[in-house]
């Protein structure tokens, strides 16, 4: 029998009561209080316990927190995060955390149900994409390249109100997702981290959340964020310089992860599949991309690291093109971790791959 994601998560919540029951923080704990009026962590030696959803959130949070927090990633290395679900142990870890950082925009389909089940009233939730104008999923189709980003109503509030920017998400599509469309993002594109300019905004939101959790260290968090943002801004400028005089502005990629990057730098993303890399393209979609590649003489078809490259290879073979990696950085492989790769270095690899493809 196949259980729905909603039923599965409900069972996990029940199991979590057993796993985490005796480990709940008491109301007298120095690190706990009500959300928004919490007694912050102020001890000199104790670090913040920060749980983050997946790799980009880890990278951004670790660079802001420095040595002032222990940062733990929920989605394991090498796992595609779109269809990941928390275990009872994961939920117990979130229950005990001081801060939870997640991307939002539908990337973590489990977030509302999990956080709604928690009894840790002092948990500070940082939605990193808060304040960013989100793209509709349909804006990734190459025949809709001129569509504009829109803002969406967000029917629940989070504790990281310290940021001055506001945005709302429409979660009406979540009912459909819970009914069985497990890879749907509610019609929104969550891949904001792939634009270095928008990554800056995510870093600032994370800084605000950490400062709320530990006000005594707010200045250090700001200094750390400023230093990391300088790297992101340098990366942003390098992307702008690379595409200014490129021979072409279009690129074909495995799934529609690069809409924000394309929009930021005046490029045209032509995705083979939709917002989830696990989504199989239809025959009509395959034919459309093949026709586009032939008409525009595309010589490189991009694939990514955490999912099969079979579809990209099929199209490349059909049109006489080669394949290359364009990494959506939804997670690092064990090999990338061993090589000391991080968000900045992977994005620079993406930049070099795009420069070659846009000048063939």
Buried (B, 14 or more C-beta within 10 A) or exposed (E): EEEEBBEEBBEBBEBBBEBBEEEBBEEEEEBBBEBEEBEBBEEEEBBBBBBBBBBBBBBBBBBBBBEBBBBBBBBEEBBBBBEBBBBBBBBBBBBBBBBBBBBBBBBBBBBEBBBEBBEBBBBBBBBBBBBBBBBBBEBBBBEEBEBEBEBBEBEEEBBBBBBEEEBBBBBEBBEEBBEEBBBBBBBBBBBBBBBBBBBBBBBBBBBBBBBBBBEEBBEBBBEBBEEBBEBBBEBBEBBBEBBEEBEBEBBBBBBBBBBBBBBBBEBBBBBBBBBBBBBEBEEEBBEBBBEBBEEBEBBBBBBBBBBEBEBBBBBBEBBEBEBBBBBBBBBBBEEBBEEEBBBBEBBEBBBEBBBEBBEE
